[in-house]
Amino acid sequence: MTGTHNAPGGEPGAVRDQLGGGSTPTVPNSGRRLRAIPENATAGDVTALRAEMQVAALGVDSWPTYGSPTWLRLAPKDPRAYAAILEAAERHRRADAETQRLDRLMDEDPVTWWREITADANAYAARQGHAIAARRTAEEIRTARDRATHREPHQLRATPGWPPIAIPGHPGRYLTHGQEISA
């Protein structure tokens, strides 16, 4: 079944052409014109347009996520159930296409592939650079801990006006300002 380009609205040939997989650029749909398919459109682009058209034809604005408890409670003939299925199928198709594209890129140009798959991590690292640079390294933490636990003994000095200081390890010996007193 074929139709002519720019078929007038309401002509049965235009609808038959669309249903038969023809190439009519625009087809009337309840007074609305659908988007024309660009010359350089891929099969994925056409599939996405078709999914959008089908959801628009259902007349729903929102729907639950496919497989969610809310979706499972929908009646089988509820158009929101079909819209959720279309959305899930389109997301799966896009994810699969992206995986295939990355696999091809890995085979054809590994350097570009690596640059692309690490771009988000590199951007995150660049944003976090100042915060990471401000943190102490493991060696700095270890050195600070060693200094805190292995200090050199300090020299005892008595302060004027304060009571005498007991000298550790020498029972009965005290240090006062200016002199040492033995008990």
Phi, psi and omega in degrees: 000124178232157178229179179260154175294149179056043178296138181295148182300140177087353180285128182302330180298326180294317179291317178300322180298317180294315181293330181275002178084023181287190187239030178293126184299315180227144181226132180294145180216093180054045177085353179254147175262136176277162179292142175283147179273124180296156181301319185267020182291140177270171178299324178296321178297316180295319179297317179297317178298320180294318178297318177299317180297317182294320178294318178298322180293334179288336178073028178249145180261331181216157181203156179285163178294137180302131177087353180286162177303323178296317179297319181296333180278351180290148176292148182303329182267004179291126182297337178293329177296316180292321178298319178295321178296316178299317180297315180297318180295319180293319177298318179296317180299317180293319179295318178295318178296321179293320177298316179296320179297316180293323177297316177297316181297321179298321179288322186273322184212082185300326181294313178295320178301312181297317179299319182289316184284341178258004183300315180296318179295320178295319179295319178296316179297321179295322178290328183268358185305314182295322179291321179291320180295331181283342180282151178281145178282168179299322179294319178295321178294317180297317180297317179296320179294318179296320178295324181288326183267338183237064180277151173290144179296136180270157182280126178287134176225129178280147181255136180300137179087355180257158179293164180299153181259129175287133181275120182299139177080358179229085181301136177086357179255137182228154178242125176242168181296118177090345180203165177250136181245133175257143180276000000 
